[in-house]
Amino acid sequence: MLLNEIMADSEFYISKEETLRDAAGQMNYLKVDTLPIVDKGRIIGILSEKDINAKKTAINGTFDIKVKDILTRDMNACIRNDDLREISQK
């Protein structure tokens, strides 16, 4: 089975230059807890609610820092035509 057989069609992401406030608003609007972070058309990381909450607590509750300052860069990526068995072994 290929990833595209179970993957949602909608595409959403946020720029690394957006603020945590922007990211949290988009997550709330889209009803998701993680967003891919894009720079110059390439995914450079992800941002989760967990990332936001941890950083927000550490910086006294401000949402005005940039996504690029807290995104998670260590990740594995896949494309629509990847086989699910191969993905699960990464």
Legacy VTK file of the C-alpha trace (Angstrom):
# vtk DataFile Version 3.0
C-alpha trace
ASCII
DATASET POLYDATA
POINTS 90 float
0.000 0.000 0.000
1.244 3.462 -0.881
1.112 6.502 1.365
-1.107 8.395 -1.093
-3.836 5.790 -0.546
-4.361 6.951 3.053
-2.985 10.507 2.963
-5.254 13.558 3.132
-5.257 15.805 0.055
-5.112 19.168 1.809
-1.719 20.802 2.075
-0.916 23.196 4.881
2.343 24.605 6.190
3.825 27.715 7.752
6.935 29.767 7.017
9.894 29.723 9.389
9.525 33.521 9.669
6.016 33.386 11.168
5.532 33.844 14.908
4.333 31.269 17.403
1.109 33.280 17.585
0.600 32.781 13.808
1.400 29.073 14.049
-0.913 28.500 17.017
-3.709 30.341 15.193
-3.266 28.253 12.057
-3.168 25.010 14.072
-6.368 26.006 15.831
-8.078 26.964 12.548
-7.010 23.732 10.808
-7.650 21.589 13.909
-4.163 20.043 13.750
-1.439 19.747 16.348
1.578 19.795 14.028
2.597 21.933 11.048
5.378 21.428 8.509
7.757 24.402 8.360
8.767 25.553 4.881
11.623 27.740 3.657
12.043 28.491 -0.058
9.607 25.719 -0.978
11.349 23.002 1.075
10.281 21.421 4.338
12.945 22.261 6.921
11.219 20.979 10.044
8.006 20.598 11.986
6.340 22.518 14.774
3.982 20.864 17.244
1.737 22.138 20.014
4.154 20.417 22.384
7.035 22.529 20.981
4.993 25.710 21.392
3.864 24.919 24.936
7.357 23.960 26.083
8.958 27.094 24.630
6.134 29.385 25.734
6.623 28.240 29.332
10.384 28.738 29.106
10.051 32.302 27.779
7.388 33.593 30.152
4.363 33.024 27.945
5.209 35.144 24.895
4.008 34.072 21.462
6.034 36.657 19.569
9.170 34.643 18.790
9.783 33.185 15.337
8.918 29.611 14.408
12.504 29.127 13.186
13.733 29.543 16.759
11.952 26.450 18.105
11.065 24.150 15.203
12.138 20.522 15.258
14.679 19.888 12.504
15.523 16.244 13.183
12.843 14.344 11.279
12.220 11.751 8.606
10.298 12.714 5.491
8.423 10.713 2.888
6.560 11.346 -0.348
3.143 10.258 -1.575
4.443 7.341 -3.645
6.404 5.739 -0.786
5.370 2.276 0.330
3.936 2.156 3.860
6.055 -0.899 4.777
9.237 0.949 3.820
8.150 4.060 5.722
7.443 2.050 8.869
10.999 0.664 8.810
12.669 4.107 8.826
LINES 1 91
90 0 1 2 3 4 5 6 7 8 9 10 11 12 13 14 15 16 17 18 19 20 21 22 23 24 25 26 27 28 29 30 31 32 33 34 35 36 37 38 39 40 41 42 43 44 45 46 47 48 49 50 51 52 53 54 55 56 57 58 59 60 61 62 63 64 65 66 67 68 69 70 71 72 73 74 75 76 77 78 79 80 81 82 83 84 85 86 87 88 89
